[in-house]
């Protein structure tokens, strides 16, 4: 009969080829609610452990096919059994055997002659620790699931926010057509070409569409003006970088989106705006979008200009390498030019000739 206080029986593997040891430890443990599974060798013990959930392992220091400490090491180095408590059964009081057992990962040891009360006390203590480990591991897994769910929710909200802001840009600046799509695709292509991680490249593709979101705050008469802007009007136009940054900060958008909106008019030689940053002081996401944006804008019709011929646009990009644009990105641009031109053909504006 199971003793009071045991809700379920714990399963213990006893690895020992000594019939006396097996009989003695079964007598000590089974009446107290423990299922003892005997294994006469290390291989038999491993088979028993793989056969179902195990709560604790007792290992004889000497096994016929391997040293007990080797079996212990294997269990502690295997993810499925690394938290299963191991008790080494030592033949005597040798200090060297005790130290080697602990170095192999044993959680405890007991020496012959075995004392039944001491054995059960050590087993109960280790099982409590094991249950605590299991509870912490389960809580960690639960937290990871909840974190993944929350991350997915945030990503869905972010996509909704990006779509809404893109629509605002479209309403405010209709003559851009498919410019946003082309800038997004080209930016991702450049990001991957220079070796940015997949996650970063995807973020750049997603948020490149928001590079000019700040234009929603620029007066329409300035945004659509066909003549040259006055100095005051130009200063107001330049503020679209700040407006976009502030809007995205308020919306708690990803920092990559904030950097793209704020820094995409910086130039590699330090002559850009709003901060006059130079070189790699400019966030890489902004350097990438700047190149993709300018190239596509050169080839596109605007209210204030006709589209440039392709050769002229390319000459501008190559001429401004190291001035406006990061030379490494211009080199990547040259390598991927056929694909960049294919992106332009794929998302051609409806007003352009086919």
Helices and strands as residue ranges (DSSP letters): E 10-15, H 19-29, G 30-32, E 34-39, H 42-50, E 56-60, H 68-76, E 85-90, H 95-103, E 108-111, H 116-172, G 174-176, H 179-193, H 198-207, G 208-210, G 213-217, H 220-223, H 231-238, H 240-250, H 255-263, G 279-281, H 284-299, H 310-319, H 327-335, H 337-346
